[in-house]
Amino acid sequence: MNMETTNDVEMLSVPDINEESTITGEQVNGSEAAMIRGANGDILVSNRVEVLSNGFNGSVEAQSHTETHLSQDRAILDSHVLRHQGSESSEKGISPSEDELLEDMDSYKMPPPSVRLRPKFLATGLCYDSRMRYHSELDPPKQRLDFHPEDPRRIFCIYEALCLAGLLQDPQFMQPAVVEKPLVRIAARHATAPEICEVHTAGHFQLISHTEDQSDLDLILLERRYDSVYFNRLSYKCSLLSAGGAIETCKAVVEQVVKNAIAVIRPPGHHAEENRPMGFCLFDNVAIATRVCQKDYPDICRKVLILDWDVHHGNGIQHAFYQDPNVLYISIHVYEDGTFYPSLVDGNHLHCGEGHGLGKNINIPWPTKGMGDADYLYAFQQVVMPVAYEFNPDLVIIAAGFDAADGDQLGQCYVTPVCYAHMTHMLMPLANGKLAVCLEGGYNLKSISKSALAVTRTLMGEAPDRLSSTKPTASGQATVDMVKAYQAPFWTSLTPGPATAIPAQELYDEFGMIELPIYRERLSKSFKHQVLATINYADPVPVFVIFHDPYPYPRSSKEPPPQLADIVLHDELDEYRKWINDQRFAIVDVNFSISSAVYEDDEDAHFTQDEREIRRITEREEMVIYLWENYIE
């Protein structure tokens, strides 16, 4: 350790956000239990540190505090004037016992493959770096109620909740770990330019990187050019730490250094487009981590499921993987007919991917705010989990915004910590347990702390508490059913078979109907077991041909399913069948299955949604002609 001593007070170097360093202690009550190590191993800052700024000239003033000043520290942090002033200051040295304990906390190294534990014996990982708090507004408002929602305190409040719950050891909280396997710390690092450019353009990277050299006025003018973002001179390095934290968290999970992990990171990322920041997001953390893991582990991390439960649609993640067959993106968000942020039509249920990625994008767009636990669980049970198991990913990443949580002022939904725990628990068996949770939004400090704590407890093996409500709202159920119908052509698990409408055995027992063979190869694939007829279909009697959808579409939905414009419910069809049968007329019953196999074997079977719809219509026209020529005429 390199320390200078003056009058029995140890003088330490000042931390620089630009230097590759690892923080091994954490904030407590507005202060830092800081031991920041530089790349050469020197201690840069020791003891409690408060970060202040009055000009964003890129350096930091560190002031030591005693225990009597902790309340004042917390008040200053609550105002999140995390600003940086260029002057030197002195720090009291950290005690040898604290020094050793802090070193032990973050001395975890990746064990060699020969001594790796089986996943169930591994601990859960945590990535948190208090330097990410340095990203703050350039001119913070003076009134507390006017604070920007993307508040630097967000990540500290989550970290504090984890420490006070005894899930990890931080000596500054005076709270020992009370669990058998405490959280294992995963060190964040600055993401590299090549890693960022796996998702973003070089121009976008340069735009963000140049912010560390701009004046206050230039930064204020720059943020006005973009949608809902702010900058200071440290925003660039903080966003690199956020992306790097997501990368290292996912890597630790993929390599099974930990069984699963949570990354408490900011700024968030899922709104950031390839060429512009927006929606509080500078770099798309989850998308970058996904691309890096696919590139670095092509044999064990080829297919990735990203589940985004942030209340806002993750437009950046969707666009990054819209044509990728190996990334399944599922977003559950408030849509409000395209008026809810980010206010893009891309968040509706009609956007299913394109090209090779067709079917690998699923949006569950709530029509209104106010959705609760039962709505989210219904979406998981009916769409998310069936599709997830069918996709069979190598890695699962949750883009975990907690702004749908009860109490969040922006989301205005009512999802409880218990529901977040249940959703996490349902995803944990996938990918051999390889699950990484990366923080996105969430702007009520109490709500995000409780929700993230519930998720972390579940990751560590604690069973979720019992849900108080399990009945979805009418609008929630209709939305999920609509999505299920629209996605059915792409997923076997969502496609109802012939038994979903009226079982063939039931039609045989009641009407004596048998299957009509289809001898045209291309049609036989899609219409196998889908065409039934009464035994008198060849007799010289009138023939009634009934074409129908495979199952009743919810009456509460505002839109018809994509397969047919006019739907006749099957209980009504039954009345027609009975009348026709009583008249001793013949019946030919054709079930237009949602899925189509006619073009599945084509080498160029990667079409847009409109092209696939045209081909389904063409297939049905061919079927009608075939029946006319071979059975009716």
C-alpha positions, 0 to 999 in steps of 0.5 A: 500500500502506498500512503503518505503520512503527515502529522499522523494522518495518512494521506491517500490519492484521490479516486479518478473515475477515469482510472480502472479501479475496483471499489471494495467497500460500499456506501453507508448512510451517505458515506463511503466505506471506500477502499478503491484500488488502482490498476497497480494495486495502490490504495487510492482512497480509504475510509469514509468518502463523500463525493462533491462537485462544483464545476465538473472539472473531472476531479474529486474532493474527498472529505473524511467524516466521523460517525457524528456526521453520518446524518449530514452525509445522508442528507447530502446524498439524498440531495444527490449533489454528486459533484466533483471539485478539483482540490486535494484533501486528507483522509484518515487511514483505514484500520488494519482489521477493516483493511483485511476484512474489506480485502477478503470481501472482494478477493474472490477469484474465478476457481479453475475448472477442476474445482468448480462447484455444481451450480446448486452448490454455488452462491448468487452473485452481486455486481454493484459499484458506487461510482455509478452514482457519479452520473447525475444532473448537471444542475440539480433542482433545489426542491426535493420533489423536482428531482429527476426520477433516474436518481443516483440513490436508486442503486444505493438504496437497493444495495443498502436493503441487501446489506441490512437483510443480511445477504452480504457482509459490509462492515460499515452497516454493522450487520453481519451476513445471516445466510449460509452463502452470502452474495458473492461480489462481482467486480464491475469494469469499464466496457471497451469500445469494441464491446459497446460497438457490438450494439451501437454505432461508432458515431454513438460511442463517440457522442457519449465519450466526448461528453467528458470533455465538454463544458457545462453549457455544451452538455446542457445543450446536448441533452436538449437534443435528445429524448429524456437524458442528462449528462455530466462529465462523468456520465460516459465513464459511469455508462461504461461501468454500467455496461461492463457490470452487465457484461461481467455479471452475465459472464460469471453466470455463463462460466458458472462462477456463480449460480445466478446473479443480480447487477445493480447498475445505472444508468439503465439501458433498454431504451438506448438505440444503436445511434442515439441515447434516450429514456435515461439510457446511454448504452444498451447494457443488456443487449451489449452483454448478450452480444459479448456472451454470444461472441465469447462463448459460442458453444455454451451461450448461443441462444439467449432469452431476454425477459423485460418486465420494465413498465416501458417497452424496451425499444432498444433491445427489440431493435438490436435483435429484431432479426436474430433467431438466437435471441428471444425478446419478450417484453411486458409493458404498458402500451396505451395504444402507443401513447405511453413512453417510448410512444412507438408503435413498435411496442404493439403485439403485431411486431414479431421480428422479421427475417430470420428473427421472425417469431423471436420478438413477443410484446405483451402490451397492456392497454392501460396502467393499473395492471397487477400481480394476477395480470403478470402471472397470467402472462407468464403462465399463458405465453412467457413460460410455454415459449421459454421452454420451447425456445430452450435458451442457454442463458436467461437475462431479466431486464429488471425495471421495477417501475411497474411496482406498486408505488412507482409514480411513473408506471402507476401499476400494482406489481408487488415484491411477491409477484417479482419473486414468483416471476423470477422463480418461474424463470430459474429452471431454464438454461440450467439455472443460468439467470442474470438480473440486470437493473433497468428502471424503477423510480420509487426508492422504497419500491425498488428496494423491496422488489430487488430484495425479493428477487435476490432472496429468490435467486438465493433459494428462498421460496416466494411468499404466497400471492394474494390475488390470482384472478387477472383483470378482463383487459389483462386476460384479453391482451394475453389471449390476443398475443397468444393468438398472434404468436401461435403461428411461430410457437407449437406451445401456443398453437391449439391442436384440433382438440382445442376446437372440438375433438374429432372423437366428439364429432364422430360420436355426435355426428358420425364425422370422419377424417377426409384424406388430403392427398396433396403433399403441401396441403396435407402438412397443414391440414392433417386431422383438420378436415372432417366430414359426415359419412354421407358426403358423397351421397346426392344430398346438399353439402354444407362446408363449414370453415372456422378458426380453431378456437373461440376468440375472446369477445372482450378483445378489440381486434380480431385474430390475424387468421380470420376477419369473421369468427363464429364461436364453436358453441354456435357452430354446434347448433348449425351442425345439429340442424344440418344433421337433422335434415340428413344433409352432409357436413364438411368441417374445415379447421383453419389451423393458426399455424401453416406448414405449407412453406416451412420447408422452403429454403427462403422461408424467412418472410415479413409478417405481411408476406406470411399472412398472404401465404396463409391466405393463399394456402387456404384458397388452395384448400378450398379449391382442392375440396371443391375439385375432389370432394364436392364437385 
